[in-house]
Amino acid sequence: MIWRSIAAAMMGALAACAPAPAARCPRPVEAGRIERVSLSGVDEELRVESELAALSGDGNVVAFVAPTLLAHARERGPSQALLRDVEARRTTRLPAPCPTCTVAIERATISANGDFVALEGWLGEGSGSADLAAYLVSVRDGAIQSLNVDDSATPRRVSISRDGSRRAFLLGTRVRVMGPDQRLLPVELADGELPGPGQGPALSADGRWLAVPCVWYDAFHRPARFSVRVFDLGAGSAREIPSGLRADAPFEHVRLTPAGEAIAFSTTAPLVPEDWNSAMDVYVWSLKTGSAQRVSRLAAGGDLDAPSSDPEISASGRYVAFQSYASNLLPFDAPKQARVYLHDVASSRTLLVSQGLGQSLPNGASTDPLLSADGTRVAFRSSASNLVATDANGLPDVFLATIVETAWK
């Protein structure tokens, strides 16, 4: 009977839709206004692909990475970091550590107040070889501070506090936190425990809390348990959440609320009884109650039919942005393609953020969501050309969606 009810509901939704080629439907509702932010300083579209890097807490400053154009736009040069001030409609390029330096940026992180950007990439001078480097740029005055602490390793996966005074990063296989005085604070993991492969630490906006996705190896150097270790840097304490998970269930893309009250992450581990899809899902874990809530699910609580990942959580913990390949998250038949969604934890409602014009489906994949502190702005990368009316470069761009209040009603 349950499956018949579900089937009937799906048929009703399909009947309400426009013909399939148009891919239109009264739902999802209009989530908000979408604008392209990967534009030049004179508001022209770029002739190169763009990678989304970071979003300030107020959602007004977007950092993105794009290659330079060489030889009359026929060749691509090293990637550069750019900042887009959305309200001022101004794009600026972040400076290199020296006038003659050649920089190829791989990753950027912005402080919640938008005043500092941490950059990671390859740094060279002249025709010499390039070395890995990490440095902090002040958006206000362009001042640059190196994050390299010694010659043994280069900081990677940098995460910075709201005002940029604290930075957490990987130094080889170690986790370190740098304070405003440049002093390194060691973060000690348990014996046999290392940061998860390809994962970095997540620092809360107030700089007090630190979350590190970890893997514990047995005596034969085999992964035996995955978890997230949360450190209270103020009290000097730590705890593991949750412990005893199966070895093939790592935690990925861990994100903290500003005050460290909750974390969002993706994992294939079934943390709730109704998780039966064996796919990557997005969860929110409350550090107050010690319980998990699945975000990537149907409104009635059922499984999605494809993986979901890359969560970003708002300051209050109420809103979570994520990407999903699911075809059953929409109220009509849709192909499995990466799209960006916004979930309201309180009401269990989910909005399609990466909507095409006229509430149509996007004609390309949308990934890498970032969320403002209040949950009203979502930045993402998309290869779709129908999100705005003037997209004619045929390349992946960076977009910003401003969620309207009526979307949740």
C-alpha positions as CSV (number, residue, x, y, z in Angstrom):
1,M,0.0,0.0,0.0
2,I,2.8,2.4,0.8
3,W,4.5,1.8,-2.6
4,R,1.1,2.3,-4.3
5,S,0.7,5.6,-2.5
6,I,4.1,6.7,-3.5
7,A,3.5,5.7,-7.1
8,A,0.2,7.6,-7.2
9,A,1.9,10.7,-5.8
10,M,4.6,10.5,-8.4
11,M,2.1,10.1,-11.2
12,G,0.2,13.1,-9.9
13,A,3.3,15.2,-9.9
14,L,4.2,14.0,-13.4
15,A,0.7,14.8,-14.7
16,A,1.1,18.4,-13.4
17,C,4.3,18.9,-15.3
18,A,4.7,20.4,-18.7
19,P,5.7,18.0,-21.5
20,A,9.0,16.2,-20.9
21,P,11.1,18.1,-23.4
22,A,10.5,21.3,-21.6
23,A,11.4,19.7,-18.2
24,R,9.1,22.1,-16.4
25,C,6.9,21.7,-13.4
26,P,5.0,23.9,-10.9
27,R,7.4,22.5,-8.3
28,P,10.1,23.0,-7.3
29,V,9.2,26.5,-6.5
30,E,11.3,29.4,-7.6
31,A,14.2,29.2,-5.2
32,G,15.7,32.6,-5.9
33,R,17.6,34.9,-8.1
34,I,20.7,33.5,-9.8
35,E,23.5,35.6,-11.1
36,R,26.8,34.8,-12.6
37,V,29.8,36.0,-10.6
38,S,32.8,34.7,-12.6
39,L,33.0,37.9,-14.7
40,S,35.8,40.2,-15.6
41,G,36.4,43.6,-14.0
42,V,34.2,45.2,-16.6
43,D,31.4,42.6,-16.1
44,E,32.2,40.7,-19.3
45,E,32.0,36.9,-19.3
46,L,35.3,35.1,-19.1
47,R,36.7,33.1,-22.0
48,V,38.1,30.5,-19.6
49,E,36.6,28.0,-17.2
50,S,36.2,29.1,-13.6
51,E,36.5,27.1,-10.3
52,L,34.6,28.2,-7.2
53,A,36.9,28.6,-4.2
54,A,35.2,30.4,-1.3
55,L,32.3,32.5,-0.1
56,S,32.3,35.1,2.7
57,G,29.9,34.8,5.6
58,D,27.6,37.5,4.4
59,G,27.6,36.0,0.9
60,N,28.8,39.2,-0.8
61,V,32.4,38.2,-1.6
62,V,33.1,35.2,-3.9
63,A,36.6,33.9,-4.5
64,F,37.1,31.9,-7.6
65,V,40.0,30.6,-9.6
66,A,40.5,30.9,-13.4
67,P,43.5,30.4,-15.7
68,T,45.1,33.4,-17.4
69,L,45.0,33.8,-21.1
70,L,48.3,33.9,-23.0
71,A,49.3,34.5,-26.7
72,H,46.2,36.5,-27.7
73,A,43.8,34.2,-25.9
74,R,45.0,31.0,-27.7
75,E,46.8,29.5,-24.7
76,R,45.9,29.1,-21.0
77,G,48.4,30.2,-18.4
78,P,48.6,29.5,-14.6
79,S,45.5,29.8,-12.6
80,Q,44.9,33.1,-10.7
81,A,42.7,33.9,-7.8
82,L,40.0,36.5,-8.2
83,L,37.5,38.2,-5.9
84,R,34.0,39.2,-6.9
85,D,32.3,41.9,-4.8
86,V,28.7,41.1,-5.6
87,E,27.0,44.3,-4.5
88,A,29.7,46.6,-6.0
89,R,29.8,44.4,-9.1
90,R,33.6,44.5,-9.1
91,T,36.1,41.7,-9.8
92,T,39.7,42.1,-8.6
93,R,42.7,39.8,-8.9
94,L,44.6,38.9,-5.7
95,P,48.2,39.9,-5.7
96,A,51.2,37.5,-5.9
97,P,53.8,37.4,-3.1
98,C,56.3,39.3,-5.3
99,P,56.1,41.4,-8.5
100,T,58.0,38.8,-10.6
101,C,56.4,35.7,-9.2
102,T,54.5,33.2,-11.2
103,V,51.6,31.7,-9.2
104,A,49.4,28.8,-10.1
105,I,46.6,28.7,-7.5
106,E,45.0,25.4,-6.6
107,R,42.9,26.3,-3.6
108,A,41.5,29.4,-1.8
109,T,39.7,29.9,1.5
110,I,38.1,33.2,2.6
111,S,37.5,34.3,6.2
112,A,33.9,34.8,7.2
113,N,34.3,38.6,7.3
114,G,35.7,38.6,3.8
115,D,38.9,40.4,4.9
116,F,41.4,37.6,4.4
117,V,42.0,34.9,1.8
118,A,44.3,31.9,2.2
119,L,45.8,30.7,-1.1
120,E,47.6,27.5,-1.8
121,G,49.4,26.6,-5.0
122,W,52.7,26.7,-6.9
123,L,55.0,29.6,-6.6
124,G,57.9,30.3,-8.9
125,E,60.0,33.2,-10.1
126,G,61.2,33.8,-13.6
127,S,61.9,30.6,-15.5
128,G,63.0,28.6,-12.4
129,S,61.1,25.7,-10.9
130,A,58.0,26.3,-8.8
131,D,57.5,25.2,-5.2
132,L,54.4,24.6,-3.2
133,A,53.4,27.6,-1.1
134,A,50.6,28.8,1.1
135,Y,50.0,32.4,2.1
136,L,47.4,34.8,3.5
137,V,46.3,37.9,1.6
138,S,44.6,40.9,3.3
139,V,41.8,42.0,1.0
140,R,41.8,45.5,2.5
141,D,45.5,46.5,1.9
142,G,46.9,43.6,-0.1
143,A,49.4,42.7,2.6
144,I,50.8,39.1,2.3
145,Q,51.8,36.8,5.0
146,S,53.5,33.4,4.3
147,L,52.0,30.4,6.0
148,N,55.0,28.2,5.4
149,V,56.5,27.4,8.8
150,D,59.5,25.4,7.8
151,D,61.1,23.6,4.9
152,S,59.9,20.2,5.9
153,A,56.3,20.6,4.6
154,T,53.9,23.1,3.1
155,P,50.6,23.9,4.8
156,R,47.7,22.3,2.9
157,R,43.9,22.3,3.2
158,V,44.0,25.6,5.1
159,S,40.9,26.7,7.1
160,I,40.7,30.1,8.7
161,S,38.7,31.7,11.4
162,R,36.2,34.6,10.9
163,D,38.8,37.3,11.4
164,G,41.7,35.4,9.9
165,S,43.6,35.4,13.2
166,R,43.7,31.6,13.5
167,R,44.5,29.1,10.7
168,A,44.3,25.3,10.8
169,F,46.0,23.2,8.2
170,L,47.8,19.9,7.4
171,L,51.5,19.9,7.7
172,G,52.4,16.6,6.2
173,T,50.3,14.1,8.1
174,R,50.0,16.4,11.1
175,V,47.3,18.8,12.0
176,R,48.4,22.3,13.2
177,V,46.8,25.5,14.2
178,M,48.6,28.8,13.8
179,G,47.6,31.7,16.1
180,P,48.0,35.5,15.5
181,D,51.5,35.4,16.9
182,Q,52.5,32.8,14.3
183,R,52.9,30.3,17.1
184,L,51.9,26.7,16.1
185,L,49.5,24.9,18.4
186,P,49.9,21.1,18.0
187,V,46.7,19.1,17.6
188,E,47.4,15.6,18.8
189,L,45.4,12.7,17.3
190,A,45.1,9.3,19.0
191,D,47.8,6.7,18.5
192,G,47.5,5.0,15.1
193,E,45.2,7.8,13.9
194,L,45.8,10.1,10.9
195,P,43.8,12.7,9.0
196,G,41.6,11.1,6.4
197,P,43.1,10.8,2.9
198,G,42.3,13.9,0.9
199,Q,40.6,15.6,3.8
200,G,41.6,18.6,5.9
201,P,40.7,20.2,9.2
202,A,37.7,22.4,9.5
203,L,38.0,25.4,11.9
204,S,34.9,27.1,13.3
205,A,34.4,30.8,12.6
206,D,35.2,31.8,16.2
207,G,38.4,29.8,16.0
208,R,37.7,27.7,19.0
209,W,36.5,24.5,17.5
210,L,38.3,22.2,15.1
211,A,37.0,19.1,13.4
212,V,39.3,16.6,11.8
213,P,38.1,13.6,9.7
214,C,40.3,10.7,10.8
215,V,41.2,7.2,10.0
216,W,42.6,4.7,12.5
217,Y,45.0,2.1,11.1
218,D,45.6,-1.4,12.7
219,A,49.0,-3.1,13.2
220,F,49.0,-4.1,9.5
221,H,48.5,-0.5,8.4
222,R,44.9,-1.3,7.2
223,P,42.1,1.2,7.8
224,A,40.1,-0.1,10.7
225,R,37.9,2.7,11.8
226,F,36.8,6.1,10.5
227,S,35.6,9.0,12.7
228,V,35.6,12.8,13.2
229,R,37.7,14.1,16.1
230,V,36.4,17.4,17.4
231,F,38.7,19.6,19.4
232,D,37.8,22.4,21.8
233,L,40.9,24.5,21.5
234,G,39.8,26.8,24.3
235,A,39.4,24.0,26.8
236,G,42.1,21.8,25.4
237,S,39.8,18.8,25.1
238,A,38.7,16.5,22.3
239,R,36.1,13.9,21.6
240,E,35.5,11.3,18.8
241,I,32.2,11.1,16.9
242,P,30.9,8.6,16.3
243,S,33.2,5.7,17.1
244,G,33.3,2.1,15.9
245,L,32.1,2.7,12.3
246,R,32.9,0.1,9.6
247,A,36.3,0.5,7.8
248,D,34.8,1.5,4.4
249,A,32.9,4.5,5.7
250,P,35.1,7.6,5.8
251,F,33.8,11.0,6.6
252,E,34.3,13.6,3.9
253,H,33.8,17.4,3.5
254,V,33.4,18.1,7.2
255,R,32.0,21.5,8.1
256,L,31.4,23.2,11.5
257,T,28.9,25.8,12.5
258,P,30.6,29.0,13.8
259,A,30.2,28.2,17.4
260,G,30.9,24.5,17.0
261,E,27.3,23.3,17.9
262,A,26.9,21.0,14.9
263,I,28.9,19.5,12.0
264,A,27.9,18.5,8.5
265,F,29.6,15.8,6.5
266,S,29.0,13.2,3.9
267,T,29.6,9.5,4.4
268,T,28.4,6.1,3.2
269,A,28.0,4.9,6.8
270,P,24.3,4.4,7.6
271,L,24.0,6.6,10.7
272,V,20.2,6.4,10.9
273,P,18.1,3.2,10.7
274,E,16.3,4.3,7.5
275,D,19.5,4.6,5.5
276,W,19.4,1.7,3.1
277,N,20.8,3.0,-0.1
278,S,24.5,2.2,0.5
279,A,25.3,5.5,-1.2
280,M,27.1,8.6,0.0
281,D,24.7,10.7,2.0
282,V,24.8,14.1,3.8
283,Y,24.3,14.2,7.5
284,V,24.2,16.8,10.3
285,W,25.6,15.7,13.7
286,S,24.5,17.7,16.8
287,L,27.3,18.1,19.2
288,K,24.7,18.9,21.9
289,T,22.6,15.8,21.6
290,G,25.1,13.4,20.0
291,S,22.6,12.5,17.3
292,A,22.6,12.4,13.5
293,Q,20.0,13.7,11.1
294,R,20.2,12.7,7.4
295,V,19.8,15.7,5.1
296,S,19.9,13.9,1.7
297,R,16.6,12.1,1.8
298,L,13.1,12.3,0.5
299,A,10.6,14.5,2.3
300,A,9.0,11.4,3.8
301,G,12.3,10.0,4.9
302,G,13.1,7.6,2.1
303,D,16.4,7.0,0.3
304,L,17.7,8.9,-2.6
305,D,18.7,6.9,-5.7
306,A,22.2,8.4,-6.1
307,P,25.0,9.8,-4.1
308,S,24.9,13.2,-2.3
309,S,28.0,15.1,-1.0
310,D,29.8,18.4,-0.4
311,P,27.6,19.8,2.4
312,E,27.9,23.4,3.7
313,I,26.0,24.4,6.9
314,S,24.7,27.8,7.9
315,A,25.6,29.5,11.2
316,S,22.5,28.4,13.0
317,G,22.8,24.8,11.6
318,R,19.3,25.1,10.2
319,Y,20.2,25.2,6.5
320,V,22.5,22.8,4.6
321,A,23.5,23.2,1.0
322,F,24.7,20.0,-0.9
323,Q,25.1,18.5,-4.3
324,S,23.3,15.3,-5.4
325,Y,23.0,13.1,-8.5
326,A,19.6,11.8,-7.4
327,S,16.8,11.7,-9.8
328,N,14.0,11.2,-7.2
329,L,14.7,14.4,-5.2
330,L,12.5,16.3,-7.7
331,P,8.8,15.9,-7.9
332,F,9.0,14.8,-11.6
333,D,11.1,12.5,-13.7
334,A,14.6,13.8,-14.1
335,P,17.9,12.4,-15.3
336,K,20.7,11.6,-12.8
337,Q,22.9,14.7,-12.9
338,A,24.7,16.7,-10.3
339,R,22.5,19.5,-9.0
340,V,22.8,21.9,-6.0
341,Y,20.1,21.8,-3.3
342,L,19.3,23.6,-0.1
343,H,17.8,21.8,2.8
344,D,15.9,23.2,5.8
345,V,16.6,20.9,8.7
346,A,13.7,22.3,10.7
347,S,11.0,21.7,8.1
348,S,12.7,18.9,6.2
349,R,12.1,20.8,3.0
350,T,14.6,20.8,0.1
351,L,14.9,23.3,-2.7
352,L,16.5,22.9,-6.0
353,V,19.0,25.9,-6.1
354,S,20.6,25.4,-9.5
355,Q,17.4,26.0,-11.5
356,G,17.3,27.0,-15.1
357,L,15.5,30.0,-16.5
358,G,11.7,29.7,-16.1
359,Q,12.1,27.0,-13.3
360,S,13.4,24.6,-15.9
361,L,16.1,21.9,-15.2
362,P,19.7,23.0,-15.7
363,N,21.2,21.7,-18.9
364,G,24.5,21.0,-17.3
365,A,26.0,19.7,-14.0
366,S,26.1,22.0,-10.9
367,T,28.6,21.2,-8.1
368,D,30.7,22.6,-5.2
369,P,28.0,24.5,-3.2
370,L,29.0,27.2,-0.7
371,L,26.6,28.7,1.8
372,S,26.4,32.1,3.5
373,A,26.1,32.3,7.3
374,D,22.4,33.0,7.2
375,G,21.6,30.4,4.6
376,T,20.2,32.9,2.1
377,R,22.9,32.8,-0.5
378,V,24.4,29.7,-2.3
379,A,27.4,29.9,-4.6
380,F,28.1,27.0,-6.9
381,R,29.9,26.0,-10.1
382,S,27.9,24.9,-13.1
383,S,28.4,24.0,-16.7
384,A,24.8,24.8,-17.5
385,S,24.1,27.5,-20.0
386,N,20.5,28.2,-19.1
387,L,20.9,29.6,-15.5
388,V,21.2,33.1,-16.7
389,A,20.2,34.7,-20.0
390,T,23.6,35.9,-21.1
391,D,25.7,32.8,-20.7
392,A,27.3,32.2,-24.1
393,N,30.9,31.2,-23.4
394,G,30.1,27.4,-23.3
395,L,32.3,27.0,-20.2
396,P,31.9,26.2,-16.5
397,D,31.1,29.4,-14.6
398,V,30.5,30.4,-11.0
399,F,27.0,31.4,-9.9
400,L,25.4,32.9,-6.8
401,A,21.7,32.2,-5.9
402,T,19.9,34.5,-3.5
403,I,17.1,32.5,-1.9
404,V,13.8,34.3,-1.7
405,E,11.6,34.1,1.5
406,T,8.6,32.8,-0.4
407,A,10.6,29.7,-1.5
408,W,10.0,28.1,1.9
409,K,6.3,28.9,2.2
